[in-house]
Amino acid sequence: MSEWKPIESAPMDGSDIDLWCNHRRITDCYWKPSANEGAGWYRHVGNHEYTGMPIEEKVIGAIHWMPIPEPPLDK
């Protein structure tokens, strides 16, 4: 299993990662270099009811990250 790493070493290329923030794990986050709310860590929380456009939430206070774990193997 992967170890938590300092947020300063997190990939900022749009890759999905898990973040540790406010004493909890936030899954499937990504760095967004520019947005209406400013550059930062975001996560997808759904799609707009009428337009189908993604709805994102900015993640504040991330201090550690880790790669998303591999899924279990189906047998």
DSSP file (Angstrom, degrees, kcal/mol; ACC not computed):
  #  RESIDUE AA STRUCTURE BP1 BP2  ACC     N-H-->O    O-->H-N    N-H-->O    O-->H-N    TCO  KAPPA ALPHA  PHI   PSI    X-CA   Y-CA   Z-CA
    1    1 A M              0   0    0      0, 0.0     2,-0.1     0, 0.0     0, 0.0   0.000 360.0 360.0 360.0 148.8    0.0    0.0    0.0
    2    2 A S        -     0   0    0     65,-0.2     2,-0.3     1,-0.1    64,-0.0  -0.339 360.0-129.0 -74.9 155.2    1.2    3.5   -0.7
    3    3 A E        -     0   0    0     -2,-0.1     2,-0.2     1,-0.0    62,-0.1  -0.740  28.4 -99.7-101.1 152.3    2.3    5.9    2.0
    4    4 A W        -     0   0    0     -2,-0.3    62,-0.2    62,-0.1    15,-0.1  -0.491  42.1-161.1 -68.6 140.5    1.1    9.4    2.4
    5    5 A K  E     -A   65   0A   0     60,-2.9    60,-2.2    -2,-0.2     5,-0.1  -0.865  29.1 -85.6-123.1 156.0    3.4   12.0    1.0
    6    6 A P  E >   -A   64   0A   0      0, 0.0     3,-2.0     0, 0.0    58,-0.2  -0.322  37.4-122.8 -60.5 142.8    3.8   15.8    1.6
    7    7 A I  G >  S+     0   0    0     56,-1.7     3,-1.8     1,-0.3    57,-0.1   0.782 107.2  70.9 -60.3 -27.7    1.4   17.9   -0.5
    8    8 A E  G 3  S+     0   0    0      1,-0.3    -1,-0.3    55,-0.2    56,-0.1   0.752  98.1  50.2 -61.3 -22.8    4.4   19.8   -2.0
    9    9 A S  G <  S+     0   0    0     -3,-2.0    -1,-0.3     2,-0.1    -2,-0.2   0.383  83.9 122.2 -96.5   4.1    5.4   16.6   -3.9
   10   10 A A  S <  S-     0   0    0     -3,-1.8     2,-0.2    -4,-0.2    -3,-0.0  -0.357  72.2-103.2 -69.0 144.6    1.9   16.0   -5.4
   11   11 A P        -     0   0    0      0, 0.0    20,-0.3     0, 0.0     3,-0.2  -0.470  27.7-166.7 -67.6 135.5    1.6   15.8   -9.2
   12   12 A M        +     0   0    0     -2,-0.2    -2,-0.0     1,-0.2    18,-0.0  -0.184  62.1  98.5-115.2  38.7    0.1   19.0  -10.6
   13   13 A D  S    S-     0   0    0     19,-0.1    -1,-0.2     2,-0.0    19,-0.0   0.204 106.6 -91.2-110.1  13.4   -0.7   17.6  -14.1
   14   14 A G  S    S+     0   0    0      1,-0.3    -2,-0.1    -3,-0.2     3,-0.0   0.450  76.2 150.4  91.1   0.4   -4.4   16.8  -13.6
   15   15 A S        -     0   0    0      1,-0.1    16,-0.4    15,-0.0     2,-0.4  -0.360  52.1-110.5 -64.6 144.8   -3.8   13.2  -12.4
   16   16 A D        +     0   0    0     14,-0.1    52,-0.6    12,-0.1     2,-0.3  -0.645  50.3 158.6 -77.3 131.9   -6.3   11.8  -10.0
   17   17 A I  E     -CB  29  67A   0     12,-2.5    12,-3.6    -2,-0.4     2,-0.4  -0.896  40.3-108.9-141.7 169.7   -5.0   11.4   -6.4
   18   18 A D  E     - B   0  66A   0     48,-2.6    48,-1.9    -2,-0.3     2,-0.3  -0.865  32.5-154.8-102.6 142.5   -6.3   11.1   -2.9
   19   19 A L  E     -CB  26  65A   0      7,-2.9     7,-3.1    -2,-0.4     2,-0.5  -0.859  12.2-140.6-116.4 150.9   -5.8   14.0   -0.5
   20   20 A W  E     +CB  25  64A   0     44,-2.4    43,-2.6    -2,-0.3    44,-1.1  -0.964  39.0 154.2-108.5 122.0   -5.6   14.1    3.3
   21   21 A C  E >   -CB  24  62A   0      3,-2.8     3,-1.1    -2,-0.5    41,-0.2  -0.986  58.2  -1.5-153.2 132.7   -7.3   17.2    4.6
   22   22 A N  T 3  S-     0   0    0     39,-0.5     3,-0.1    -2,-0.3    -1,-0.1   0.882 128.4 -53.8  52.0  44.4   -9.1   18.2    7.8
   23   23 A H  T 3  S+     0   0    0      1,-0.2     2,-0.3    -3,-0.0    -1,-0.3   0.740 121.2  87.4  65.6  26.9   -8.4   14.8    9.4
   24   24 A R  E <  S-C   21   0A   0     -3,-1.1    -3,-2.8     2,-0.0     2,-0.4  -0.994  76.8-109.5-152.2 159.0  -10.0   12.8    6.5
   25   25 A R  E     -C   20   0A   0     -2,-0.3     2,-0.5    -5,-0.2    -5,-0.2  -0.730  24.4-163.4 -88.1 132.1   -9.3   11.3    3.2
   26   26 A I  E     -C   19   0A   0     -7,-3.1    -7,-2.9    -2,-0.4     3,-0.3  -0.978  18.1-146.7-117.4 119.0  -10.8   13.0    0.1
   27   27 A T  E     +     0   0A   0     -2,-0.5    -9,-0.2    -9,-0.2   -10,-0.0  -0.438  62.9  16.4 -91.2 157.6  -10.7   10.7   -2.9
   28   28 A D  E    S+     0   0A   0      1,-0.2    16,-0.6    -2,-0.1     2,-0.2   0.899  78.2 158.8  54.9  54.2  -10.3   11.4   -6.6
   29   29 A C  E     -CD  17  43A   0    -12,-3.6   -12,-2.5    -3,-0.3     2,-0.3  -0.628  17.4-172.4-101.7 163.0   -8.9   14.9   -6.4
   30   30 A Y  E     - D   0  42A   0     12,-2.2    12,-2.7    -2,-0.2     2,-0.4  -0.989  27.3-107.6-153.9 154.1   -6.9   16.7   -9.1
   31   31 A W  E     - D   0  41A   0    -16,-0.4    10,-0.2    -2,-0.3     8,-0.1  -0.704  26.7-165.8 -85.6 134.2   -4.9   20.0   -9.5
   32   32 A K  E     - D   0  40A   0      8,-2.8     8,-2.0    -2,-0.4     3,-0.1  -0.976   8.4-156.7-121.5 115.3   -6.6   22.6  -11.7
   33   33 A P  S    S+     0   0    0      0, 0.0     2,-0.3     0, 0.0     6,-0.3   0.805  76.3  12.2 -67.8 -30.1   -4.2   25.4  -12.7
   34   34 A S        +     0   0    0      4,-0.2     2,-0.3     5,-0.1     5,-0.1  -0.991  69.7 143.7-149.0 141.1   -6.8   28.0  -13.4
   35   35 A A    >   -     0   0    0     -2,-0.3     3,-1.4    -3,-0.1     4,-0.1  -0.952  63.1 -87.9-160.9 170.8  -10.5   28.2  -12.6
   36   36 A N  T 3  S+     0   0    0     -2,-0.3     3,-0.1     1,-0.3    -1,-0.1   0.867 131.4  44.1 -56.0 -36.5  -13.1   30.8  -11.7
   37   37 A E  T 3  S-     0   0    0      1,-0.3    -1,-0.3    -3,-0.0     2,-0.1   0.478 124.4-103.5 -87.6  -3.3  -12.2   30.1   -8.0
   38   38 A G    <   -     0   0    0     -3,-1.4    -1,-0.3     2,-0.1    -4,-0.2  -0.188  52.4 -42.7 101.2 163.9   -8.5   30.1   -8.7
   39   39 A A  S    S+     0   0    0     -6,-0.3     2,-0.3    -4,-0.1    -5,-0.1  -0.269  84.1  96.0 -61.6 148.9   -5.9   27.5   -9.1
   40   40 A G  E    S-D   32   0A   0     -8,-2.0    -8,-2.8    20,-0.0     2,-0.4  -0.974  72.2 -39.6 161.0-170.8   -6.0   24.6   -6.6
   41   41 A W  E     +DE  31  59A   0     18,-0.6    18,-3.2    -2,-0.3     2,-0.3  -0.695  56.6 174.8 -86.8 135.6   -7.1   21.1   -5.7
   42   42 A Y  E     -DE  30  58A   0    -12,-2.7   -12,-2.2    -2,-0.4     2,-0.3  -0.874  18.4-157.2-134.2 165.0  -10.6   20.1   -6.8
   43   43 A R  E     -DE  29  57A   0     14,-1.7    14,-2.5    -2,-0.3     2,-0.5  -0.989  27.2-114.0-142.8 149.2  -12.9   17.1   -6.9
   44   44 A H  E     + E   0  56A   0    -16,-0.6    12,-0.2    -2,-0.3     3,-0.1  -0.689  32.2 174.3 -82.1 126.5  -15.8   16.2   -9.1
   45   45 A V  E     -     0   0A   0     10,-3.0     2,-0.3    -2,-0.5    11,-0.2   0.367  55.8 -58.8-116.8   3.2  -19.0   16.1   -7.1
   46   46 A G  E     - E   0  55A   0      9,-0.8     9,-3.3     6,-0.0     2,-0.4  -0.947  57.6 -73.5 151.2-169.8  -21.6   15.6   -9.8
   47   47 A N  E     - E   0  54A   0     -2,-0.3     6,-0.1     7,-0.3     2,-0.1  -0.949  47.9 -97.4-125.7 146.9  -23.1   17.0  -13.0
   48   48 A H     >  -     0   0    0      5,-3.4     4,-1.8    -2,-0.4    -2,-0.0  -0.388  32.5-128.9 -63.0 135.4  -25.4   20.0  -13.5
   49   49 A E  T  4 S+     0   0    0      1,-0.2    -1,-0.1     2,-0.2    -2,-0.0   0.843 100.3  24.8 -56.5 -40.3  -29.0   18.8  -13.8
   50   50 A Y  T  4 S+     0   0    0      1,-0.1    -1,-0.2     3,-0.1    -2,-0.0   0.843 131.0  33.6 -98.8 -38.3  -29.8   20.7  -17.0
   51   51 A T  T  4 S-     0   0    0      2,-0.1    -2,-0.2     1,-0.0    -1,-0.1   0.706  87.8-136.0 -93.3 -20.8  -26.5   21.2  -18.8
   52   52 A G     <  +     0   0    0     -4,-1.8    -3,-0.1     1,-0.3     3,-0.1   0.468  53.7 146.9  76.8   0.0  -24.7   18.0  -17.8
   53   53 A M        -     0   0    0     -6,-0.1    -5,-3.4     1,-0.1    -1,-0.3  -0.387  56.7 -95.7 -68.8 147.3  -21.6   20.0  -17.1
   54   54 A P  E     -E   47   0A   0      0, 0.0     2,-0.5     0, 0.0    -7,-0.3  -0.309  29.6-143.7 -63.9 145.0  -19.4   18.8  -14.3
   55   55 A I  E     -E   46   0A   0     -9,-3.3   -10,-3.0    -3,-0.1    -9,-0.8  -0.957  21.4-166.8-108.4 126.3  -19.8   20.3  -10.8
   56   56 A E  E     -E   44   0A   0     -2,-0.5     2,-0.4   -12,-0.2   -12,-0.2  -0.810  12.6-152.5-115.1 154.1  -16.5   20.7   -9.0
   57   57 A E  E     -E   43   0A   0    -14,-2.5   -14,-1.7    -2,-0.3     2,-0.3  -0.992  21.0-126.9-123.8 131.5  -15.7   21.5   -5.3
   58   58 A K  E     -E   42   0A   0     -2,-0.4     2,-0.6   -16,-0.2   -16,-0.3  -0.610  19.9-139.9 -77.3 135.3  -12.5   23.2   -4.3
   59   59 A V  E     -E   41   0A   0    -18,-3.2   -18,-0.6    -2,-0.3     2,-0.4  -0.864  19.9-164.3 -98.8 122.1  -10.5   21.2   -1.7
   60   60 A I        +     0   0    0     -2,-0.6   -20,-0.0     1,-0.2   -18,-0.0  -0.869  61.1  19.5-109.8 137.9   -9.0   23.5    1.0
   61   61 A G        +     0   0    0     -2,-0.4   -39,-0.5     1,-0.2    -1,-0.2   0.679  68.2 169.7  87.6  19.4   -6.3   22.6    3.4
   62   62 A A  E     + B   0  21A   0     -3,-0.3   -41,-0.2   -41,-0.2    -1,-0.2  -0.437   6.8 168.9 -65.2 134.3   -4.7   19.5    1.9
   63   63 A I  E     +     0   0A   0    -43,-2.6   -56,-1.7     1,-0.3     2,-0.3   0.582  60.8  23.6-121.2 -19.3   -1.5   18.5    3.7
   64   64 A H  E     -AB   6  20A   0    -44,-1.1   -44,-2.4   -58,-0.2     2,-0.3  -0.947  60.1-167.8-142.8 163.1   -0.7   15.1    2.2
   65   65 A W  E     -AB   5  19A   0    -60,-2.2   -60,-2.9    -2,-0.3   -46,-0.2  -0.953   3.7-173.9-144.9 163.8   -1.5   13.0   -0.9
   66   66 A M  E     - B   0  18A   0    -48,-1.9   -48,-2.6    -2,-0.3   -62,-0.1  -0.973  36.4 -95.2-153.0 153.8   -1.2    9.5   -2.1
   67   67 A P  E     - B   0  17A   0      0, 0.0   -50,-0.2     0, 0.0   -65,-0.2  -0.333  53.1 -93.8 -63.2 152.5   -1.8    7.7   -5.5
   68   68 A I        -     0   0    0    -52,-0.6   -52,-0.0     1,-0.1   -41,-0.0  -0.541  50.4-112.3 -66.4 129.4   -5.2    6.2   -5.9
   69   69 A P        -     0   0    0      0, 0.0    -1,-0.1     0, 0.0    -3,-0.0  -0.236  31.7 -99.6 -64.2 152.6   -4.8    2.5   -4.9
   70   70 A E        -     0   0    0      1,-0.1     3,-0.1    -3,-0.1     0, 0.0  -0.433  42.4-110.6 -66.3 143.4   -5.2   -0.2   -7.4
   71   71 A P        -     0   0    0      0, 0.0    -1,-0.1     0, 0.0     3,-0.1  -0.347  41.6 -89.2 -71.5 160.3   -8.6   -1.9   -7.5
   72   72 A P        -     0   0    0      0, 0.0     2,-0.3     0, 0.0     0, 0.0  -0.336  46.7-104.3 -66.4 152.6   -8.9   -5.5   -6.3
   73   73 A L        -     0   0    0     -3,-0.1     2,-0.3     1,-0.0    -3,-0.0  -0.616  29.3-132.1 -78.8 133.4   -8.4   -8.2   -8.9
   74   74 A D              0   0    0     -2,-0.3    -1,-0.0     1,-0.1     0, 0.0  -0.683 360.0 360.0 -82.6 139.0  -11.6   -9.9  -10.1
   75   75 A K              0   0    0     -2,-0.3    -1,-0.1     0, 0.0    -2,-0.0   0.365 360.0 360.0-119.1 360.0  -11.4  -13.7  -10.1
